[in-house]
Amino acid sequence: MTTRLNHGLPQAEIGIFGGSGFYELLDDAKEYKVWTPYGEPSDTVAIGQIAGRSVAFMPRHGKHHTIAPHEVNYRANIWAFSELGVTRVIGPSACGSLSPEVAPGDFVVVDQFIDRSTGRADTFFEGGQVYHVSSADPYCPELRQRAIESCQRLGITVHETGTVVVIQGPRFSTRAESQWFAAQGWTVINMTQYPEGYLARELEMCYVNVALITDYDAGAGADDAVTNVDVMKIFAQNIDKLKALIYDLVPTIPAERHCLCKDALTAAGM
């Protein structure tokens, strides 16, 4: 049952973005409608428990995957988590590989992004509020290390660093674009990592991405052009590994934060 709330929202420590299959991760989950000053989030937020930790879950593209990457209301999604008290965000995503060494089925815990999207609302600071927030190291170092250790414990092939180039979508890359991205030394390609992760930093939230590699991008070692059918097939084959990672990761997240994320605004304002 969905509860419409404006006040007295329940609290959660950890937020997870993902597909509809992640609902089953949560114990005793209830769904809530969260209102934001930036419009409606992608869907209701389910709040429940994982290993005794309070966790909020939202399907990034909506329950029935009806929201394209360039149409996701990233500000509303992140704000909704913040309204619930979330300070740590886990943002797994399907990604294409730009490197022969990174194979379908591998995980990459990215540490850098390149933004090639266009026209996305990508800041909370408008109308006279001027903050220049550092994004030199855009992903939380504490969460990244915990995610890497979880992959290692579970025997998942993990690449401990990597740069994700974020394209606008919804189209896939041309071969020429893919070859250019690979030539820059970038590791994986995705359509949703920006501005999701950066917006979390603006609200002093910790954010980690775990990239599940679904394909070789066109022109990056692929003989055939990638199709959405191919992507979804590999993702479905590996979704259980991603769920296992979340089950292992959540209990290891420390209660106290000692990372740079919690003080992101300290020296950023004008």
N, C-alpha and C positions, 0 to 999 in steps of 0.2 A: 504494500500500500504506500502511495506517495503522500507525504505530508507537506502542505504549503506553509512555509515559515517566513516571518519577517524578523522576529525576535526570538531569543532563546534557542538559537541553533545548537545542536549537539556538537561536541568537540571531538577532534581527531588529531593524532600526532603526525600521522604519515599519510600522504596522498599518493595514489597510483593512477596513472593514465593507461589506457589499454583498450583492447577489444571486448566485445560483449561476453566472451568466454571466461573473463576474469571474475565475473560475479560470484562464481562458485568458490572462489578463494576465501571469501569472508564468512565467518560464523555469525549467525543471528543478525544478518544484515537488514537494515531498513533504509528505504529510499526517501530523500528529502529534496524538495524544490528550493534552490538557493537563488535569491534575487541579488543582482549586482548592478552597480551604476553603469556598467558597460553592456547591458543587454543580457540575453539569456545564454547560459552555458550550453555546452553540447547536449547535455541531458541532465536528468536528476542525478544526485550524488548518493551512492549507497555507502552506508557507514556500518561497520561491523568490527570483528576482531580477527587478528592473526597472531597466534601464539601469545595471547593476552595483551597485545598492543592494539590500540584504537586506530583503525585504518579507514580512510575515505577513498572510494573508487569512482572514477568517471570514465565512460567510454569516449575517447577523444573525437570519434567520428559519429557519435550517437549510437543508440542501442542497435539500430538496424543498418549502420554504416551508410547513412544518407547525407553526411556532410563531407564534402571534398576537402583536401588539405588546404587549399587557398581560401576556403570558406569557414574554417574553424574560427570561432570567436575565442582566440587565445587569451585575451585580457579577461574576459568573463570567466573562463575556466580556472585560471590561476587565482583570480580574485575570490572565486567561490571557495577554493581550498583555503585561502588565507582567512576568510570569514569563519571557517570551521576550526581555526586554530592550528592548521597544518604548518609545520616548519620544515619537514623533509618531503621531497617529491621524487618518486621513482617514475621515470618516463620511458619505458621500453618502446621500441619501434622496429618495424621492418625496414631494412636497408639493402641497397644493392652494393656489391663490392666493386671497387675500382682497382683492386690489386690482385694479381694471381695468387699471392700468399694468403689471402683472406677468402676462404671458400664458403659456399652455401652451407648453412648449418652451424657455422662458427658464430661466436659472440664477440663483439667489440665494445669495450668500455671507453667511449670516446672522451677525449680531453680538450678538443678544440672544434670550433665550427667556422665555416665560411658561409656567409649569407649571400645567396644569389636569388632570393625571392624579391618580389616587387609589390609595393602598395599595401603591405600588411600593417595594421595598427600595432606598433611595437614598443610603446612606452606608456606608463601611467602618468608621466609628468608632463602636463599641458597647462595652458591658461595661466601662465605666470610662474609656475613651479619649474625651476631649472635645476636639474640634477645630472651630473655627468658621472655615471656609474661605471666603474672599471669592469671590463669584461676580458681582461688579459688572460685570466684562467677561469673560464665561464662555468665549469662543472665543479661541484663540491669535491674537494680532495678526500674528505673523510668518507663520504658515500661511495666514491669511486673505489677506494681501497677495499671497503667492505664488499662491494659487488665483485671485485676481482677475486677476493679470497673465497667467496661463495662459489663462484664458477670453478675454482681449483678444487674445492672440497667435493663438488659434485662430478668432477671429471669432465667438465664441459670445456671444449677447446675455446680459449679466450685470448684475445689480443688486448694487452693492457693499456695501450694508447691508440689514438687514431683521430684523424680529422674528418668530420662529416661536412660535406658540401650540401647546402639546403637549396633545392630548386623550387620554383613556384608551383609546378604542377598545374593541372592534373596530368599533363602529358609526361611521358618518359623522355629521356635525353635522346638527341640525335647521336649517331656514332661519332661525329666530329666533336660535339660537346663532351661526350664521355671520354674521348681520347685526350681532350684538353684538360679535363679535370684530373685524369690519371697522371698526365705529364707534370702537373703541379705537385705531385706527391700526396694528394689527398686520398683518403682511405676508403670512405664509404659515401653513399649518396642517399638522400632522404628528402621528404617534402614537408616535414612537420617540426623539425628540431628548432627552427627559428620562426617566431620569437618565443616559443614556449619556455625554453630553458632560461633565456635572458630575462623574461618578465618575472620569473621566480626570483632571480637575483635582485630585481628592483624592489621586491617586497621582502628582501632579506631572508628568503627561504633557500634551503639547500636543494640542489637538483642533481640527479644522476640519470644519464641515458645508458641503456644497454641495447646495443644494436644487434638484432637477430638478422644474419645475412641470408637473404632469400634467393639471390641470383648474382651473376656477373653482369654489370651494366653493359649496355650495347657499346661495342668498341673497346671494352676493357677485358678482353679474353673470351668474350662470348661469340660463338659461331652464329647463333640465331638471335634475332632481336627478342628482347625480354617482353613477355606479355603478362597481363594481370593474372591470368590463369596460372602461369608458372609461379608467380610470386606467392599467390594464395596457397598453392599446393605445398611449397616448401615451408611456408609459415605454419600451416596446419600440422605438418609432420614434426615440427619442432616446438609447438606451443607447450607441450608438457615439460620440456626442459626449462622454458621461461617461467612457467608456474612453479616448478621446483626451486628455481633460483629465488623467486620472491619469497617463498616459504622459508628458505634458508637465510635470506638476507635480512628480512624484517626483524627477527629476534636479536640480531647482532648490532642493530643501530643503537648507539649509546644514547642515554636519556639527555645528557648535557652536550651542547655543541661547543667545539673548540676550533672551528674553522673560520675562514675569512667571510663566509656568506652572511653570517649573523650581524656583521658590522658594515655591510656594503654601502650604506648611506652615510656613514659617519663623516667622511671627508668629501662627499660627492656634491653637496648642496652649494648653491651660490648665495 
